Amino acid sequence: MGSETLSAAAARRIALAAQGFQSGPRDDDRPPGLAQLTRLVRRLGLLQLDSVNVFCRAHYMPIFSRLGPYDRGLLDRISAHGRGPYTRRLVEYWAHEASLVPVELHPLLRWRMDDLGGAWGSLQRLARDRPELIAATRRLVHERGPVRARETGAVRVPAAAGAMWNWHEGKVALEYLFYRGEVGAARRINFERHYDLIGRILAPDILAAPTPPRADAERELVRIAARALGVAAEPDLGDYFRLERARSRTRVAELVETGELIPVEVTGWTVPAYLWHEAARPRRIEARALISPFDSLIFFRPRTERLFGFRYRIEIYTPAPARVYGYYVLPFLLGDRLVARVDLKADRRAGVLRVHGAYAEAGVDIPTVSVALARELALAAVWLGLGGGVICGDRGDLIRALKLAL
């Protein structure tokens, strides 16, 4: 008997349900509480971090996209961000990119901490050429932690042309220790990491949890990805926690063998697909959400294109004259489709949400999309404390209808 065939629409609905989009944001109901936030992050497996704050920091957005307006202080509390009291349920590590992950996942990532070959070149060079600096930085954290990179005493040199980061040697040494799992982010204050020994960050039961063999850990990470994606190609599953492709293929094959992943065909996909055996199959998805560029729904761009027929590229690092849509552009999800994209800026000084541009996808009903988008933008402005509302610019084929809807 051949494998089951899913329509493209059915695959989208399965994927969205798996990601927590079974219903639209709750505009008027009681805001979600700490237990709901925690359940959602455990369901997703991670929240990617990013330093860009032109609209809203990346890790806050996936919860808003799925649950609607919530108190961001609750997420700060379980991730130890800010200066307030916290109950740590999330810890930071390199999961997809820099990410917040549930603390119970920390042992599943220890194989990465042991494999410096996966780290970027500056960490490997420092380990090879400056072991005394690493040892001194380790002593500093032990004696004075939590510490910030600026407290290492290292001097920042002028940035090289085209460099994304301009880290001094003290920061690189801390990042080496962070990668190796010796230190972690005890807090982030104003998004700056405060590094401390991991033994002073995680609870004793997490520290004492046995380290699984690498293959077992990878298999569990693929399970988490499969639950979070619903239906996926092997590269989608491997990319979720950035596994090597050869190892990802092996883990996927093992889960097919156990029956946890079911091979299926998805209409229009040119790659084999796998259905999580417990994935929900909703007949309808009534989502309405702005989606962060770093949301797990779309952070693997080949999957975004395959699943939604939506080609997305972030243009932050593209020179302004060469940008197609804008600096910080968010896709807009309506129902089970990505129907538009908007270039947004939270102008905190003026207290307004600025829409520099709004662009409709081909074939969508512009009046319907503009009304829904206007409602979502107004909701986001209130959530972000931008009491002046939404102000539209003049770029894009959707902007006129959006102004009318607002």
C-alpha positions as CSV (number, residue, x, y, z in Angstrom):
1,M,0.0,0.0,0.0
2,G,1.4,3.4,-0.9
3,S,1.8,6.3,1.5
4,E,-1.0,8.6,2.3
5,T,-1.3,11.8,0.3
6,L,-2.1,15.1,2.0
7,S,-3.3,18.2,0.1
8,A,-1.2,21.3,0.5
9,A,-4.1,22.9,2.5
10,A,-4.3,20.0,4.8
11,A,-0.5,20.1,5.4
12,R,-0.7,23.8,6.2
13,R,-3.5,23.2,8.7
14,I,-1.6,20.4,10.4
15,A,1.5,22.5,10.6
16,L,-0.3,25.5,12.0
17,A,-2.1,23.4,14.6
18,A,1.1,21.8,15.7
19,Q,2.6,25.3,16.1
20,G,-0.3,26.4,18.4
21,F,-2.4,28.3,15.8
22,Q,-5.7,26.4,16.2
23,S,-7.6,29.6,17.0
24,G,-7.0,33.3,16.5
25,P,-5.6,35.7,19.1
26,R,-8.0,36.4,21.9
27,D,-8.8,40.2,21.6
28,D,-11.2,40.5,24.5
29,D,-10.8,37.4,26.8
30,R,-8.7,37.2,29.9
31,P,-5.0,37.4,29.0
32,P,-3.0,34.2,29.1
33,G,-1.2,33.4,32.3
34,L,2.1,31.8,33.3
35,A,0.9,28.2,32.9
36,Q,-0.3,28.9,29.3
37,L,3.0,30.6,28.4
38,T,5.0,27.7,29.8
39,R,2.9,25.1,28.0
40,L,3.3,26.9,24.7
41,V,7.1,27.2,24.9
42,R,7.4,23.5,25.8
43,R,5.2,22.7,22.8
44,L,7.4,24.8,20.5
45,G,10.6,23.6,22.1
46,L,12.4,26.9,21.8
47,L,12.0,30.6,21.3
48,Q,14.7,32.1,19.1
49,L,16.5,35.3,20.4
50,D,17.6,38.2,18.3
51,S,19.0,41.6,19.3
52,V,16.9,43.7,16.8
53,N,14.3,45.7,18.7
54,V,12.9,48.0,15.9
55,F,9.5,46.5,16.4
56,C,9.5,43.9,19.2
57,R,12.2,41.5,20.4
58,A,11.9,38.2,18.6
59,H,11.3,35.9,21.6
60,Y,8.2,37.9,22.8
61,M,6.4,37.7,19.4
62,P,5.6,33.9,19.0
63,I,3.5,34.0,22.2
64,F,1.6,37.1,21.1
65,S,1.1,35.6,17.7
66,R,-0.6,32.5,19.2
67,L,-2.2,33.6,22.4
68,G,-2.8,37.3,21.9
69,P,-1.9,40.1,24.3
70,Y,-0.1,38.9,27.4
71,D,2.1,40.4,30.1
72,R,5.7,40.2,28.7
73,G,6.9,40.3,32.3
74,L,5.6,36.8,32.7
75,L,8.1,35.6,30.0
76,D,10.8,37.7,31.6
77,R,10.0,36.0,34.9
78,I,10.5,32.4,33.6
79,S,13.6,33.3,31.5
80,A,15.3,35.6,34.1
81,H,15.3,38.7,32.0
82,G,15.3,42.0,33.7
83,R,16.1,42.8,37.3
84,G,12.9,41.4,38.9
85,P,12.4,38.1,40.7
86,Y,12.2,35.0,38.6
87,T,11.3,31.4,38.6
88,R,13.5,29.8,35.9
89,R,11.7,27.6,33.5
90,L,13.7,28.6,30.4
91,V,17.5,28.6,29.9
92,E,19.5,30.1,27.1
93,Y,21.7,28.0,24.7
94,W,22.4,27.5,21.0
95,A,19.4,25.4,20.1
96,H,18.3,26.8,16.7
97,E,20.3,29.9,16.9
98,A,20.6,31.6,20.3
99,S,17.4,30.4,22.0
100,L,15.4,30.1,25.1
101,V,14.7,26.4,25.8
102,P,12.8,24.7,28.6
103,V,15.3,23.8,31.3
104,E,14.6,20.1,30.9
105,L,16.0,20.2,27.4
106,H,19.4,21.3,28.6
107,P,20.8,17.7,29.0
108,L,19.7,17.0,25.4
109,L,22.1,19.7,24.1
110,R,25.2,18.6,26.1
111,W,26.6,16.8,23.0
112,R,26.8,20.1,21.3
113,M,28.7,21.6,24.2
114,D,31.2,18.7,23.9
115,D,31.7,19.2,20.1
116,L,33.7,22.4,19.5
117,G,33.9,21.5,15.9
118,G,30.4,22.9,15.5
119,A,31.4,26.3,16.9
120,W,32.4,29.3,14.7
121,G,36.0,29.9,13.9
122,S,36.7,32.7,16.5
123,L,35.9,30.3,19.4
124,Q,38.1,27.5,17.9
125,R,41.0,29.9,17.3
126,L,40.8,31.3,20.9
127,A,40.8,27.8,22.3
128,R,43.8,26.9,20.2
129,D,45.8,30.2,20.6
130,R,44.8,31.7,24.0
131,P,44.0,29.0,26.5
132,E,45.4,31.2,29.3
133,L,42.7,33.8,28.5
134,I,40.0,31.2,28.7
135,A,41.4,30.1,32.0
136,A,41.5,33.6,33.4
137,T,37.9,34.3,32.2
138,R,36.8,31.1,33.8
139,R,38.3,32.3,37.1
140,L,36.7,35.7,36.8
141,V,33.3,34.2,36.4
142,H,33.9,31.8,39.3
143,E,35.0,34.6,41.6
144,R,32.8,37.5,40.5
145,G,29.9,36.1,38.5
146,P,27.5,37.1,37.2
147,V,29.7,39.3,34.9
148,R,29.1,41.2,31.8
149,A,31.4,41.1,28.8
150,R,32.6,44.7,29.6
151,E,33.8,43.5,33.0
152,T,36.5,41.2,31.5
153,G,38.8,44.2,31.0
154,A,39.3,43.4,27.3
155,V,39.5,46.3,24.8
156,R,37.4,46.3,21.7
157,V,39.4,46.8,18.5
158,P,37.9,48.7,15.5
159,A,35.4,46.6,13.5
160,A,36.6,44.8,10.4
161,A,34.7,45.8,7.2
162,G,31.6,43.8,6.8
163,A,31.8,42.2,10.2
164,M,28.4,41.3,11.8
165,W,29.8,41.4,15.4
166,N,32.7,43.3,16.9
167,W,33.5,41.2,19.9
168,H,36.6,41.8,22.0
169,E,38.6,38.9,23.3
170,G,36.9,38.9,26.7
171,K,33.5,38.5,25.0
172,V,34.9,35.7,22.8
173,A,36.2,33.9,25.9
174,L,32.9,34.2,27.6
175,E,31.1,32.9,24.5
176,Y,33.5,30.0,24.3
177,L,32.6,29.1,27.9
178,F,29.0,29.6,27.1
179,Y,29.2,27.3,24.1
180,R,30.9,24.6,26.1
181,G,28.2,24.8,28.7
182,E,30.5,25.9,31.5
183,V,28.7,29.2,31.9
184,G,25.2,30.4,31.0
185,A,23.1,33.5,30.9
186,A,22.2,34.1,34.6
187,R,20.1,37.1,33.4
188,R,19.7,39.4,30.5
189,I,19.3,43.0,31.5
190,N,18.5,45.4,28.7
191,F,19.2,42.3,26.6
192,E,22.8,42.1,27.8
193,R,23.9,38.7,29.0
194,H,25.1,38.4,32.5
195,Y,27.3,35.3,32.5
196,D,27.6,32.9,35.5
197,L,28.6,29.3,36.1
198,I,26.0,27.0,34.9
199,G,26.0,25.3,38.2
200,R,24.7,28.5,39.8
201,I,22.0,28.9,37.1
202,L,20.3,25.5,36.7
203,A,18.4,23.6,39.4
204,P,20.2,20.6,41.0
205,D,17.9,18.1,39.4
206,I,18.7,19.4,35.9
207,L,22.4,19.4,36.6
208,A,22.2,15.9,38.0
209,A,20.2,14.5,35.1
210,P,22.2,12.0,33.2
211,T,23.7,13.0,29.8
212,P,22.1,10.8,27.1
213,P,24.2,9.4,24.3
214,R,24.4,11.8,21.4
215,A,22.2,9.6,19.2
216,D,19.5,9.4,21.9
217,A,19.6,13.1,22.5
218,E,19.3,13.8,18.7
219,R,16.4,11.4,18.4
220,E,14.5,13.2,21.2
221,L,15.2,16.6,19.6
222,V,13.8,15.3,16.3
223,R,10.8,14.1,18.2
224,I,10.3,17.6,19.7
225,A,10.7,19.1,16.3
226,A,8.2,16.7,14.7
227,R,5.6,17.4,17.4
228,A,6.1,21.1,16.9
229,L,6.0,21.0,13.0
230,G,3.2,18.4,12.6
231,V,4.2,17.5,9.0
232,A,7.7,18.1,7.7
233,A,10.4,17.2,5.4
234,E,13.7,15.8,6.8
235,P,15.6,19.1,6.4
236,D,12.8,20.9,8.3
237,L,13.2,18.4,11.2
238,G,17.0,18.6,11.3
239,D,17.1,22.4,11.1
240,Y,14.9,22.9,14.1
241,F,17.8,22.2,16.4
242,R,20.5,22.6,13.8
243,L,21.5,18.9,13.5
244,E,24.0,17.8,10.9
245,R,22.1,16.5,7.8
246,A,23.6,13.0,7.8
247,R,22.7,12.6,11.5
248,S,19.3,14.1,11.0
249,R,18.5,11.6,8.2
250,T,19.5,8.8,10.4
251,R,17.3,10.0,13.3
252,V,14.3,10.5,11.0
253,A,14.7,7.0,9.6
254,E,14.8,5.6,13.2
255,L,11.5,7.4,14.0
256,V,10.0,6.1,10.9
257,E,11.0,2.6,12.0
258,T,9.3,3.1,15.4
259,G,6.1,4.4,13.7
260,E,6.4,7.8,15.3
261,L,7.0,9.5,11.9
262,I,4.7,8.3,9.1
263,P,5.9,8.8,5.5
264,V,3.3,10.8,3.5
265,E,3.2,12.7,0.2
266,V,2.1,16.3,0.2
267,T,0.7,17.7,-3.0
268,G,3.1,20.1,-4.6
269,W,6.1,19.1,-2.4
270,T,9.1,17.7,-4.3
271,V,10.7,16.2,-1.2
272,P,9.5,13.3,1.0
273,A,7.3,14.3,4.0
274,Y,6.8,12.8,7.4
275,L,3.7,13.2,9.6
276,W,4.0,13.1,13.4
277,H,1.8,10.1,14.4
278,E,-0.2,12.2,17.0
279,A,-0.6,15.3,14.9
280,A,-4.0,16.9,14.9
281,R,-5.8,17.3,11.6
282,P,-8.1,20.3,11.9
283,R,-10.6,21.0,9.1
284,R,-10.2,24.7,9.6
285,I,-7.7,27.2,11.1
286,E,-8.9,30.6,12.1
287,A,-5.6,32.3,12.7
288,R,-4.9,36.0,12.5
289,A,-1.3,36.9,13.4
290,L,1.8,38.9,12.7
291,I,4.7,36.5,12.5
292,S,8.2,37.4,13.6
293,P,11.0,36.6,11.1
294,F,12.5,34.4,13.8
295,D,9.3,32.5,14.6
296,S,9.7,28.7,14.4
297,L,6.7,28.7,12.0
298,I,8.9,30.3,9.3
299,F,12.5,30.4,10.5
300,F,13.5,27.7,8.0
301,R,12.9,29.6,4.8
302,P,12.7,26.6,2.4
303,R,9.9,25.2,4.5
304,T,8.1,28.5,4.5
305,E,8.2,28.6,0.7
306,R,7.2,24.9,0.4
307,L,4.4,25.1,3.0
308,F,2.9,28.5,2.1
309,G,4.2,29.4,-1.3
310,F,5.7,32.4,0.4
311,R,9.2,33.5,-0.4
312,Y,10.6,35.4,2.5
313,R,14.0,37.0,3.1
314,I,14.9,39.3,5.9
315,E,16.4,42.5,4.6
316,I,18.0,43.9,7.7
317,Y,21.5,43.4,6.3
318,T,20.5,44.6,2.8
319,P,21.5,48.1,1.8
320,A,18.4,50.3,2.0
321,P,18.3,51.1,-1.8
322,A,18.3,47.3,-2.6
323,R,15.5,46.3,-0.2
324,V,12.3,45.0,-1.8
325,Y,9.9,45.3,1.1
326,G,11.8,47.1,4.0
327,Y,14.0,46.8,7.0
328,Y,11.9,44.7,9.4
329,V,9.1,43.0,7.6
330,L,6.7,40.6,9.2
331,P,4.5,38.2,7.3
332,F,0.8,38.3,8.1
333,L,-1.1,35.1,8.7
334,L,-4.8,35.0,8.0
335,G,-6.7,31.7,8.2
336,D,-4.1,29.1,7.0
337,R,-2.3,31.4,4.5
338,L,0.4,34.0,4.7
339,V,-1.5,36.8,2.9
340,A,0.6,39.9,3.3
341,R,3.8,41.4,4.7
342,V,4.3,44.6,6.6
343,D,7.4,46.7,7.4
344,L,7.0,47.8,11.0
345,K,8.7,50.1,13.5
346,A,7.6,50.7,17.1
347,D,8.3,54.4,17.4
348,R,8.5,54.5,21.2
349,R,9.4,58.1,21.5
350,A,6.3,59.2,19.6
351,G,4.2,56.4,21.0
352,V,3.0,55.0,17.7
353,L,3.3,51.9,15.6
354,R,4.6,52.9,12.2
355,V,3.7,50.9,9.1
356,H,6.3,51.9,6.5
357,G,4.9,49.6,3.9
358,A,2.2,46.9,3.4
359,Y,2.2,44.4,0.6
360,A,-0.5,41.9,-0.4
361,E,0.3,38.5,-1.7
362,A,-1.0,37.7,-5.2
363,G,-4.6,36.7,-5.4
364,V,-5.8,37.7,-1.9
365,D,-8.9,39.7,-1.3
366,I,-7.5,43.1,-0.4
367,P,-10.5,44.5,1.5
368,T,-10.7,41.4,3.7
369,V,-7.0,41.3,4.3
370,S,-6.7,45.0,5.1
371,V,-9.5,44.9,7.7
372,A,-8.0,41.9,9.4
373,L,-4.5,43.4,9.3
374,A,-5.8,46.7,10.7
375,R,-7.3,44.9,13.6
376,E,-4.1,43.0,14.3
377,L,-1.9,46.1,14.1
378,A,-4.2,48.0,16.5
379,L,-4.0,45.0,18.9
380,A,-0.2,44.9,18.6
381,A,0.1,48.7,19.2
382,V,-1.9,48.4,22.4
383,W,0.1,45.4,23.6
384,L,3.3,47.3,23.0
385,G,2.1,50.3,24.9
386,L,2.0,52.6,21.9
387,G,-1.0,54.7,22.8
388,G,-0.8,56.8,19.7
389,G,-2.1,53.9,17.6
390,V,-1.0,53.0,14.1
391,I,0.4,55.4,11.5
392,C,0.8,54.3,7.9
393,G,3.4,55.4,5.4
394,D,3.0,55.2,1.7
395,R,4.7,52.1,0.4
396,G,3.0,48.9,-1.0
397,D,-0.1,47.9,-2.8
398,L,-2.0,47.2,0.5
399,I,-1.2,50.5,2.2
400,R,-4.2,52.5,0.9
401,A,-6.8,49.9,1.8
402,L,-5.0,49.5,5.2
403,K,-5.3,53.3,5.9
404,L,-9.0,53.1,5.1
405,A,-9.5,50.1,7.4
406,L,-7.7,51.8,10.2
